[in-house]
């Protein structure tokens, strides 16, 4: 027997607002019953686990021990610009001159996440 990953839980100060940000990131909807002020809100991903936002009283203090890595449909650099435009902040740059690497961003509550190369970026490097 095995366990199935149900959700990825993200503690936050405002569950609804942070879920709205991640809904824009992923292009996926909030759970239909989600409302402003709810202490728990879900983003329903196309497949796999849901993103579960849980409102907690204490603020984030240190670097995440676990984080999300995104593989965009567009180029990595285009996606970084899009995410910065919807409220992410730039944390660190691990992109290399040869096109490899990733960028580290943070969501509006400071949770770090990575933007990896897209499949087209990877194919371009290998051709």
BAKOLTOR-57594 format. One record per atom (N, C-alpha, C): atom name; residue in three letters; residue number from 0; x, y, z. Coordinates in pm, whole numbers. Layout:
<sites>
atom->CA; res->ALA; n->NUM; px->X; py->Y; pz->Z
...
</sites>
This chain:
<sites>
atom->N; res->UNK; n->0; px->84; py->-119; pz->0
atom->CA; res->UNK; n->0; px->0; py->0; pz->0
atom->C; res->UNK; n->0; px->88; py->124; pz->0
atom->N; res->UNK; n->1; px->35; py->230; pz->-60
atom->CA; res->UNK; n->1; px->105; py->358; pz->-67
atom->C; res->UNK; n->1; px->10; py->470; pz->-31
atom->N; res->UNK; n->2; px->64; py->587; pz->-12
atom->CA; res->UNK; n->2; px->-18; py->706; pz->11
atom->C; res->UNK; n->2; px->-23; py->788; pz->-117
atom->N; res->UNK; n->3; px->-132; py->858; pz->-138
atom->CA; res->UNK; n->3; px->-149; py->945; pz->-254
atom->C; res->UNK; n->3; px->-143; py->1089; pz->-206
atom->N; res->UNK; n->4; px->-67; py->1170; pz->-274
atom->CA; res->UNK; n->4; px->-53; py->1311; pz->-239
atom->C; res->UNK; n->4; px->-185; py->1383; pz->-266
atom->N; res->UNK; n->5; px->-249; py->1431; pz->-162
atom->CA; res->UNK; n->5; px->-379; py->1497; pz->-171
atom->C; res->UNK; n->5; px->-367; py->1645; pz->-205
atom->N; res->UNK; n->6; px->-278; py->1715; pz->-134
atom->CA; res->UNK; n->6; px->-262; py->1858; pz->-158
atom->C; res->UNK; n->6; px->-124; py->1904; pz->-116
atom->N; res->UNK; n->7; px->-91; py->2024; pz->-159
atom->CA; res->UNK; n->7; px->29; py->2093; pz->-113
atom->C; res->UNK; n->7; px->-24; py->2208; pz->-27
atom->N; res->UNK; n->8; px->5; py->2204; pz->102
atom->CA; res->UNK; n->8; px->-47; py->2304; pz->195
atom->C; res->UNK; n->8; px->51; py->2420; pz->209
atom->N; res->UNK; n->9; px->-3; py->2541; pz->202
atom->CA; res->UNK; n->9; px->78; py->2662; pz->212
atom->C; res->UNK; n->9; px->17; py->2748; pz->322
atom->N; res->UNK; n->10; px->91; py->2767; pz->431
atom->CA; res->UNK; n->10; px->47; py->2855; pz->538
atom->C; res->UNK; n->10; px->60; py->3000; pz->491
atom->N; res->UNK; n->11; px->-35; py->3084; pz->533
atom->CA; res->UNK; n->11; px->-33; py->3222; pz->486
atom->C; res->UNK; n->11; px->-115; py->3311; pz->578
atom->N; res->UNK; n->12; px->-102; py->3441; pz->557
atom->CA; res->UNK; n->12; px->-176; py->3539; pz->636
atom->C; res->UNK; n->12; px->-316; py->3563; pz->579
atom->N; res->UNK; n->13; px->-331; py->3551; pz->447
atom->CA; res->UNK; n->13; px->-461; py->3574; pz->382
atom->C; res->UNK; n->13; px->-481; py->3465; pz->277
atom->N; res->UNK; n->14; px->-553; py->3362; pz->314
atom->CA; res->UNK; n->14; px->-569; py->3244; pz->229
atom->C; res->UNK; n->14; px->-633; py->3279; pz->95
atom->N; res->UNK; n->15; px->-737; py->3359; pz->97
atom->CA; res->UNK; n->15; px->-808; py->3390; pz->-26
atom->C; res->UNK; n->15; px->-720; py->3470; pz->-122
atom->N; res->UNK; n->16; px->-656; py->3576; pz->-73
atom->CA; res->UNK; n->16; px->-573; py->3660; pz->-160
atom->C; res->UNK; n->16; px->-453; py->3584; pz->-216
atom->N; res->UNK; n->17; px->-389; py->3501; pz->-134
atom->CA; res->UNK; n->17; px->-274; py->3427; pz->-186
atom->C; res->UNK; n->17; px->-321; py->3321; pz->-286
atom->N; res->UNK; n->18; px->-435; py->3260; pz->-261
atom->CA; res->UNK; n->18; px->-490; py->3164; pz->-357
atom->C; res->UNK; n->18; px->-523; py->3233; pz->-490
atom->N; res->UNK; n->19; px->-572; py->3356; pz->-486
atom->CA; res->UNK; n->19; px->-599; py->3431; pz->-609
atom->C; res->UNK; n->19; px->-470; py->3450; pz->-689
atom->N; res->UNK; n->20; px->-360; py->3485; pz->-623
atom->CA; res->UNK; n->20; px->-231; py->3500; pz->-690
atom->C; res->UNK; n->20; px->-195; py->3368; pz->-760
atom->N; res->UNK; n->21; px->-201; py->3257; pz->-686
atom->CA; res->UNK; n->21; px->-161; py->3128; pz->-742
atom->C; res->UNK; n->21; px->-259; py->3080; pz->-849
atom->N; res->UNK; n->22; px->-384; py->3122; pz->-842
atom->CA; res->UNK; n->22; px->-480; py->3093; pz->-947
atom->C; res->UNK; n->22; px->-436; py->3161; pz->-1077
atom->N; res->UNK; n->23; px->-389; py->3286; pz->-1066
atom->CA; res->UNK; n->23; px->-338; py->3357; pz->-1184
atom->C; res->UNK; n->23; px->-209; py->3294; pz->-1235
atom->N; res->UNK; n->24; px->-122; py->3248; pz->-1143
atom->CA; res->UNK; n->24; px->3; py->3183; pz->-1184
atom->C; res->UNK; n->24; px->-27; py->3059; pz->-1266
atom->N; res->UNK; n->25; px->-116; py->2974; pz->-1217
atom->CA; res->UNK; n->25; px->-143; py->2844; pz->-1278
atom->C; res->UNK; n->25; px->-252; py->2846; pz->-1384
atom->N; res->UNK; n->26; px->-330; py->2955; pz->-1388
atom->CA; res->UNK; n->26; px->-443; py->2959; pz->-1481
atom->C; res->UNK; n->26; px->-555; py->2864; pz->-1442
atom->N; res->UNK; n->27; px->-557; py->2825; pz->-1317
atom->CA; res->UNK; n->27; px->-657; py->2730; pz->-1266
atom->C; res->UNK; n->27; px->-749; py->2800; pz->-1166
atom->N; res->UNK; n->28; px->-874; py->2753; pz->-1155
atom->CA; res->UNK; n->28; px->-972; py->2822; pz->-1072
atom->C; res->UNK; n->28; px->-958; py->2793; pz->-923
atom->N; res->UNK; n->29; px->-1013; py->2886; pz->-846
atom->CA; res->UNK; n->29; px->-1032; py->2861; pz->-703
atom->C; res->UNK; n->29; px->-1148; py->2763; pz->-688
atom->N; res->UNK; n->30; px->-1152; py->2695; pz->-575
atom->CA; res->UNK; n->30; px->-1266; py->2610; pz->-544
atom->C; res->UNK; n->30; px->-1392; py->2697; pz->-551
atom->N; res->UNK; n->31; px->-1503; py->2647; pz->-606
atom->CA; res->UNK; n->31; px->-1623; py->2729; pz->-625
atom->C; res->UNK; n->31; px->-1678; py->2793; pz->-497
atom->N; res->UNK; n->32; px->-1652; py->2736; pz->-382
atom->CA; res->UNK; n->32; px->-1705; py->2792; pz->-258
atom->C; res->UNK; n->32; px->-1610; py->2891; pz->-192
atom->N; res->UNK; n->33; px->-1496; py->2919; pz->-253
atom->CA; res->UNK; n->33; px->-1398; py->3012; pz->-195
atom->C; res->UNK; n->33; px->-1451; py->3155; pz->-195
atom->N; res->UNK; n->34; px->-1428; py->3223; pz->-85
atom->CA; res->UNK; n->34; px->-1474; py->3362; pz->-71
atom->C; res->UNK; n->34; px->-1369; py->3442; pz->7
atom->N; res->UNK; n->35; px->-1363; py->3575; pz->-15
atom->CA; res->UNK; n->35; px->-1273; py->3658; pz->66
atom->C; res->UNK; n->35; px->-1302; py->3637; pz->215
atom->N; res->UNK; n->36; px->-1196; py->3630; pz->294
atom->CA; res->UNK; n->36; px->-1210; py->3610; pz->437
atom->C; res->UNK; n->36; px->-1208; py->3465; pz->481
atom->N; res->UNK; n->37; px->-1222; py->3371; pz->387
atom->CA; res->UNK; n->37; px->-1215; py->3230; pz->424
atom->C; res->UNK; n->37; px->-1075; py->3196; pz->473
atom->N; res->UNK; n->38; px->-1067; py->3117; pz->578
atom->CA; res->UNK; n->38; px->-938; py->3079; pz->636
atom->C; res->UNK; n->38; px->-871; py->2966; pz->559
atom->N; res->UNK; n->39; px->-946; py->2898; pz->473
atom->CA; res->UNK; n->39; px->-894; py->2790; pz->389
atom->C; res->UNK; n->39; px->-947; py->2811; pz->248
atom->N; res->UNK; n->40; px->-856; py->2803; pz->151
atom->CA; res->UNK; n->40; px->-896; py->2821; pz->11
atom->C; res->UNK; n->40; px->-813; py->2726; pz->-74
atom->N; res->UNK; n->41; px->-875; py->2673; pz->-179
atom->CA; res->UNK; n->41; px->-808; py->2577; pz->-267
atom->C; res->UNK; n->41; px->-797; py->2632; pz->-409
atom->N; res->UNK; n->42; px->-684; py->2600; pz->-474
atom->CA; res->UNK; n->42; px->-671; py->2619; pz->-619
atom->C; res->UNK; n->42; px->-675; py->2479; pz->-679
atom->N; res->UNK; n->43; px->-768; py->2460; pz->-769
atom->CA; res->UNK; n->43; px->-790; py->2328; pz->-828
atom->C; res->UNK; n->43; px->-703; py->2313; pz->-953
atom->N; res->UNK; n->44; px->-594; py->2239; pz->-941
atom->CA; res->UNK; n->44; px->-504; py->2217; pz->-1053
atom->C; res->UNK; n->44; px->-566; py->2118; pz->-1151
atom->N; res->UNK; n->45; px->-518; py->2118; pz->-1276
atom->CA; res->UNK; n->45; px->-573; py->2031; pz->-1380
atom->C; res->UNK; n->45; px->-555; py->1884; pz->-1346
atom->N; res->UNK; n->46; px->-442; py->1851; pz->-1287
atom->CA; res->UNK; n->46; px->-416; py->1713; pz->-1245
atom->C; res->UNK; n->46; px->-325; py->1716; pz->-1124
atom->N; res->UNK; n->47; px->-323; py->1608; pz->-1052
atom->CA; res->UNK; n->47; px->-240; py->1602; pz->-932
atom->C; res->UNK; n->47; px->-308; py->1666; pz->-813
atom->N; res->UNK; n->48; px->-229; py->1699; pz->-712
atom->CA; res->UNK; n->48; px->-286; py->1754; pz->-589
atom->C; res->UNK; n->48; px->-337; py->1896; pz->-607
atom->N; res->UNK; n->49; px->-419; py->1941; pz->-515
atom->CA; res->UNK; n->49; px->-464; py->2080; pz->-515
atom->C; res->UNK; n->49; px->-365; py->2164; pz->-434
atom->N; res->UNK; n->50; px->-367; py->2295; pz->-457
atom->CA; res->UNK; n->50; px->-292; py->2387; pz->-372
atom->C; res->UNK; n->50; px->-388; py->2432; pz->-263
atom->N; res->UNK; n->51; px->-351; py->2405; pz->-139
atom->CA; res->UNK; n->51; px->-436; py->2431; pz->-23
atom->C; res->UNK; n->51; px->-374; py->2546; pz->57
atom->N; res->UNK; n->52; px->-446; py->2657; pz->70
atom->CA; res->UNK; n->52; px->-396; py->2774; pz->142
atom->C; res->UNK; n->52; px->-466; py->2780; pz->277
atom->N; res->UNK; n->53; px->-386; py->2782; pz->382
atom->CA; res->UNK; n->53; px->-434; py->2776; pz->519
atom->C; res->UNK; n->53; px->-388; py->2900; pz->594
atom->N; res->UNK; n->54; px->-484; py->2980; pz->639
atom->CA; res->UNK; n->54; px->-452; py->3101; pz->712
atom->C; res->UNK; n->54; px->-402; py->3068; pz->851
atom->N; res->UNK; n->55; px->-284; py->3123; pz->886
atom->CA; res->UNK; n->55; px->-223; py->3101; pz->1019
atom->C; res->UNK; n->55; px->-188; py->3236; pz->1080
atom->N; res->UNK; n->56; px->-178; py->3244; pz->1212
atom->CA; res->UNK; n->56; px->-151; py->3373; pz->1276
atom->C; res->UNK; n->56; px->-6; py->3420; pz->1269
atom->N; res->UNK; n->57; px->88; py->3327; pz->1260
atom->CA; res->UNK; n->57; px->229; py->3367; pz->1264
atom->C; res->UNK; n->57; px->280; py->3398; pz->1122
atom->N; res->UNK; n->58; px->368; py->3498; pz->1108
atom->CA; res->UNK; n->58; px->423; py->3532; pz->977
atom->C; res->UNK; n->58; px->536; py->3437; pz->936
atom->N; res->UNK; n->59; px->564; py->3435; pz->808
atom->CA; res->UNK; n->59; px->677; py->3358; pz->756
atom->C; res->UNK; n->59; px->805; py->3424; pz->806
atom->N; res->UNK; n->60; px->902; py->3344; pz->851
atom->CA; res->UNK; n->60; px->1024; py->3401; pz->909
atom->C; res->UNK; n->60; px->1151; py->3360; pz->836
atom->N; res->UNK; n->61; px->1155; py->3241; pz->778
atom->CA; res->UNK; n->61; px->1279; py->3192; pz->716
atom->C; res->UNK; n->61; px->1249; py->3136; pz->578
atom->N; res->UNK; n->62; px->1354; py->3098; pz->508
atom->CA; res->UNK; n->62; px->1343; py->3038; pz->375
atom->C; res->UNK; n->62; px->1259; py->2911; pz->381
atom->N; res->UNK; n->63; px->1179; py->2890; pz->276
atom->CA; res->UNK; n->63; px->1098; py->2768; pz->267
atom->C; res->UNK; n->63; px->1188; py->2645; pz->270
atom->N; res->UNK; n->64; px->1144; py->2541; pz->335
atom->CA; res->UNK; n->64; px->1214; py->2413; pz->331
atom->C; res->UNK; n->64; px->1162; py->2327; pz->215
atom->N; res->UNK; n->65; px->1048; py->2362; pz->163
atom->CA; res->UNK; n->65; px->991; py->2297; pz->46
atom->C; res->UNK; n->65; px->934; py->2409; pz->-40
atom->N; res->UNK; n->66; px->945; py->2395; pz->-171
atom->CA; res->UNK; n->66; px->892; py->2500; pz->-258
atom->C; res->UNK; n->66; px->840; py->2439; pz->-387
atom->N; res->UNK; n->67; px->765; py->2519; pz->-460
atom->CA; res->UNK; n->67; px->711; py->2476; pz->-589
atom->C; res->UNK; n->67; px->809; py->2515; pz->-699
atom->N; res->UNK; n->68; px->819; py->2430; pz->-801
atom->CA; res->UNK; n->68; px->898; py->2459; pz->-921
atom->C; res->UNK; n->68; px->801; py->2459; pz->-1038
atom->N; res->UNK; n->69; px->804; py->2565; pz->-1116
atom->CA; res->UNK; n->69; px->713; py->2581; pz->-1228
atom->C; res->UNK; n->69; px->786; py->2559; pz->-1360
atom->N; res->UNK; n->70; px->726; py->2485; pz->-1452
atom->CA; res->UNK; n->70; px->777; py->2471; pz->-1588
atom->C; res->UNK; n->70; px->675; py->2539; pz->-1678
atom->N; res->UNK; n->71; px->707; py->2658; pz->-1729
atom->CA; res->UNK; n->71; px->609; py->2734; pz->-1807
atom->C; res->UNK; n->71; px->585; py->2678; pz->-1945
atom->N; res->UNK; n->72; px->470; py->2716; pz->-2002
atom->CA; res->UNK; n->72; px->440; py->2680; pz->-2141
atom->C; res->UNK; n->72; px->513; py->2773; pz->-2236
atom->N; res->UNK; n->73; px->538; py->2897; pz->-2195
atom->CA; res->UNK; n->73; px->616; py->2992; pz->-2275
atom->C; res->UNK; n->73; px->762; py->2980; pz->-2232
atom->N; res->UNK; n->74; px->846; py->3069; pz->-2277
atom->CA; res->UNK; n->74; px->985; py->3063; pz->-2234
atom->C; res->UNK; n->74; px->997; py->3100; pz->-2086
atom->N; res->UNK; n->75; px->1102; py->3053; pz->-2024
atom->CA; res->UNK; n->75; px->1126; py->3082; pz->-1882
atom->C; res->UNK; n->75; px->1129; py->3233; pz->-1859
atom->N; res->UNK; n->76; px->1203; py->3305; pz->-1943
atom->CA; res->UNK; n->76; px->1219; py->3449; pz->-1921
atom->C; res->UNK; n->76; px->1088; py->3525; pz->-1941
atom->N; res->UNK; n->77; px->1007; py->3483; pz->-2038
atom->CA; res->UNK; n->77; px->875; py->3545; pz->-2055
atom->C; res->UNK; n->77; px->787; py->3520; pz->-1934
atom->N; res->UNK; n->78; px->794; py->3399; pz->-1879
atom->CA; res->UNK; n->78; px->712; py->3366; pz->-1763
atom->C; res->UNK; n->78; px->758; py->3444; pz->-1641
atom->N; res->UNK; n->79; px->888; py->3460; pz->-1623
atom->CA; res->UNK; n->79; px->937; py->3541; pz->-1511
atom->C; res->UNK; n->79; px->879; py->3682; pz->-1520
atom->N; res->UNK; n->80; px->881; py->3741; pz->-1638
atom->CA; res->UNK; n->80; px->826; py->3876; pz->-1655
atom->C; res->UNK; n->80; px->676; py->3880; pz->-1626
atom->N; res->UNK; n->81; px->602; py->3779; pz->-1672
atom->CA; res->UNK; n->81; px->458; py->3774; pz->-1646
atom->C; res->UNK; n->81; px->430; py->3764; pz->-1497
atom->N; res->UNK; n->82; px->504; py->3677; pz->-1428
atom->CA; res->UNK; n->82; px->481; py->3658; pz->-1285
atom->C; res->UNK; n->82; px->517; py->3782; pz->-1205
atom->N; res->UNK; n->83; px->623; py->3852; pz->-1244
atom->CA; res->UNK; n->83; px->657; py->3978; pz->-1178
atom->C; res->UNK; n->83; px->544; py->4079; pz->-1198
atom->N; res->UNK; n->84; px->480; py->4075; pz->-1314
atom->CA; res->UNK; n->84; px->370; py->4165; pz->-1344
atom->C; res->UNK; n->84; px->244; py->4139; pz->-1264
atom->N; res->UNK; n->85; px->227; py->4017; pz->-1212
atom->CA; res->UNK; n->85; px->106; py->3987; pz->-1134
atom->C; res->UNK; n->85; px->132; py->3985; pz->-984
atom->N; res->UNK; n->86; px->253; py->4028; pz->-942
atom->CA; res->UNK; n->86; px->276; py->4043; pz->-799
atom->C; res->UNK; n->86; px->389; py->3964; pz->-739
atom->N; res->UNK; n->87; px->459; py->3881; pz->-816
atom->CA; res->UNK; n->87; px->575; py->3810; pz->-762
atom->C; res->UNK; n->87; px->691; py->3909; pz->-746
atom->N; res->UNK; n->88; px->787; py->3873; pz->-664
atom->CA; res->UNK; n->88; px->910; py->3952; pz->-650
atom->C; res->UNK; n->88; px->1028; py->3864; pz->-687
atom->N; res->UNK; n->89; px->1133; py->3928; pz->-737
atom->CA; res->UNK; n->89; px->1253; py->3856; pz->-779
atom->C; res->UNK; n->89; px->1340; py->3831; pz->-657
atom->N; res->UNK; n->90; px->1385; py->3706; pz->-637
atom->CA; res->UNK; n->90; px->1467; py->3670; pz->-522
atom->C; res->UNK; n->90; px->1611; py->3648; pz->-564
atom->N; res->UNK; n->91; px->1634; py->3558; pz->-660
atom->CA; res->UNK; n->91; px->1771; py->3532; pz->-705
atom->C; res->UNK; n->91; px->1771; py->3472; pz->-845
atom->N; res->UNK; n->92; px->1882; py->3493; pz->-913
atom->CA; res->UNK; n->92; px->1896; py->3452; pz->-1052
atom->C; res->UNK; n->92; px->1998; py->3339; pz->-1062
atom->N; res->UNK; n->93; px->1952; py->3224; pz->-1109
atom->CA; res->UNK; n->93; px->2040; py->3109; pz->-1130
atom->C; res->UNK; n->93; px->2041; py->3071; pz->-1278
atom->N; res->UNK; n->94; px->2008; py->3170; pz->-1365
atom->CA; res->UNK; n->94; px->2013; py->3148; pz->-1509
atom->C; res->UNK; n->94; px->2157; py->3164; pz->-1555
atom->N; res->UNK; n->95; px->2196; py->3080; pz->-1649
atom->CA; res->UNK; n->95; px->2333; py->3079; pz->-1700
atom->C; res->UNK; n->95; px->2338; py->3133; pz->-1843
atom->N; res->UNK; n->96; px->2454; py->3185; pz->-1884
atom->CA; res->UNK; n->96; px->2466; py->3239; pz->-2020
atom->C; res->UNK; n->96; px->2429; py->3140; pz->-2130
atom->N; res->UNK; n->97; px->2445; py->3010; pz->-2105
atom->CA; res->UNK; n->97; px->2411; py->2911; pz->-2207
atom->C; res->UNK; n->97; px->2261; py->2880; pz->-2213
atom->N; res->UNK; n->98; px->2179; py->2947; pz->-2130
atom->CA; res->UNK; n->98; px->2034; py->2927; pz->-2130
atom->C; res->UNK; n->98; px->1984; py->2831; pz->-2025
atom->N; res->UNK; n->99; px->2073; py->2758; pz->-1959
atom->CA; res->UNK; n->99; px->2031; py->2666; pz->-1854
atom->C; res->UNK; n->99; px->2000; py->2744; pz->-1726
atom->N; res->UNK; n->100; px->1953; py->2675; pz->-1625
atom->CA; res->UNK; n->100; px->1929; py->2736; pz->-1495
atom->C; res->UNK; n->100; px->1785; py->2776; pz->-1471
atom->N; res->UNK; n->101; px->1764; py->2851; pz->-1365
atom->CA; res->UNK; n->101; px->1629; py->2887; pz->-1321
atom->C; res->UNK; n->101; px->1633; py->3022; pz->-1251
atom->N; res->UNK; n->102; px->1516; py->3077; pz->-1229
atom->CA; res->UNK; n->102; px->1500; py->3202; pz->-1153
atom->C; res->UNK; n->102; px->1418; py->3171; pz->-1029
atom->N; res->UNK; n->103; px->1455; py->3233; pz->-917
atom->CA; res->UNK; n->103; px->1380; py->3217; pz->-793
atom->C; res->UNK; n->103; px->1300; py->3345; pz->-771
atom->N; res->UNK; n->104; px->1170; py->3328; pz->-754
atom->CA; res->UNK; n->104; px->1078; py->3438; pz->-726
atom->C; res->UNK; n->104; px->1010; py->3411; pz->-593
atom->N; res->UNK; n->105; px->934; py->3508; pz->-545
atom->CA; res->UNK; n->105; px->854; py->3489; pz->-424
atom->C; res->UNK; n->105; px->713; py->3538; pz->-451
atom->N; res->UNK; n->106; px->616; py->3471; pz->-391
atom->CA; res->UNK; n->106; px->477; py->3514; pz->-403
atom->C; res->UNK; n->106; px->455; py->3636; pz->-312
atom->N; res->UNK; n->107; px->336; py->3696; pz->-313
atom->CA; res->UNK; n->107; px->314; py->3817; pz->-233
atom->C; res->UNK; n->107; px->336; py->3802; pz->-82
atom->N; res->UNK; n->108; px->339; py->3679; pz->-30
atom->CA; res->UNK; n->108; px->367; py->3659; pz->113
atom->C; res->UNK; n->108; px->509; py->3611; pz->138
atom->N; res->UNK; n->109; px->593; py->3612; pz->34
atom->CA; res->UNK; n->109; px->734; py->3579; pz->52
atom->C; res->UNK; n->109; px->771; py->3433; pz->36
atom->N; res->UNK; n->110; px->678; py->3348; pz->-8
atom->CA; res->UNK; n->110; px->708; py->3207; pz->-31
atom->C; res->UNK; n->110; px->785; py->3192; pz->-162
atom->N; res->UNK; n->111; px->907; py->3137; pz->-154
atom->CA; res->UNK; n->111; px->990; py->3124; pz->-272
atom->C; res->UNK; n->111; px->940; py->3012; pz->-363
atom->N; res->UNK; n->112; px->961; py->3032; pz->-493
atom->CA; res->UNK; n->112; px->934; py->2929; pz->-593
atom->C; res->UNK; n->112; px->1028; py->2950; pz->-710
atom->N; res->UNK; n->113; px->1050; py->2844; pz->-787
atom->CA; res->UNK; n->113; px->1143; py->2850; pz->-900
atom->C; res->UNK; n->113; px->1067; py->2849; pz->-1032
atom->N; res->UNK; n->114; px->1124; py->2919; pz->-1130
atom->CA; res->UNK; n->114; px->1074; py->2911; pz->-1267
atom->C; res->UNK; n->114; px->1184; py->2843; pz->-1348
atom->N; res->UNK; n->115; px->1152; py->2725; pz->-1397
atom->CA; res->UNK; n->115; px->1246; py->2643; pz->-1473
atom->C; res->UNK; n->115; px->1238; py->2677; pz->-1622
atom->N; res->UNK; n->116; px->1323; py->2615; pz->-1700
atom->CA; res->UNK; n->116; px->1316; py->2630; pz->-1845
atom->C; res->UNK; n->116; px->1193; py->2557; pz->-1897
atom->N; res->UNK; n->117; px->1131; py->2612; pz->-2000
atom->CA; res->UNK; n->117; px->1018; py->2545; pz->-2064
atom->C; res->UNK; n->117; px->1069; py->2431; pz->-2150
atom->N; res->UNK; n->118; px->977; py->2348; pz->-2196
atom->CA; res->UNK; n->118; px->1016; py->2239; pz->-2287
atom->C; res->UNK; n->118; px->1079; py->2296; pz->-2413
atom->N; res->UNK; n->119; px->1024; py->2409; pz->-2464
atom->CA; res->UNK; n->119; px->1082; py->2469; pz->-2585
atom->C; res->UNK; n->119; px->1221; py->2526; pz->-2557
atom->N; res->UNK; n->120; px->1243; py->2584; pz->-2439
atom->CA; res->UNK; n->120; px->1377; py->2631; pz->-2401
atom->C; res->UNK; n->120; px->1474; py->2514; pz->-2399
atom->N; res->UNK; n->121; px->1430; py->2404; pz->-2342
atom->CA; res->UNK; n->121; px->1516; py->2284; pz->-2331
atom->C; res->UNK; n->121; px->1547; py->2226; pz->-2468
atom->N; res->UNK; n->122; px->1446; py->2221; pz->-2556
atom->CA; res->UNK; n->122; px->1467; py->2167; pz->-2691
atom->C; res->UNK; n->122; px->1564; py->2254; pz->-2770
atom->N; res->UNK; n->123; px->1550; py->2385; pz->-2753
atom->CA; res->UNK; n->123; px->1638; py->2479; pz->-2822
atom->C; res->UNK; n->123; px->1783; py->2459; pz->-2782
atom->N; res->UNK; n->124; px->1807; py->2434; pz->-2656
atom->CA; res->UNK; n->124; px->1944; py->2411; pz->-2606
atom->C; res->UNK; n->124; px->2002; py->2282; pz->-2661
atom->N; res->UNK; n->125; px->1917; py->2182; pz->-2682
atom->CA; res->UNK; n->125; px->1963; py->2051; pz->-2726
atom->C; res->UNK; n->125; px->1973; py->2036; pz->-2876
atom->N; res->UNK; n->126; px->1937; py->2140; pz->-2952
atom->CA; res->UNK; n->126; px->1943; py->2128; pz->-3098
atom->C; res->UNK; n->126; px->2071; py->2184; pz->-3155
</sites>
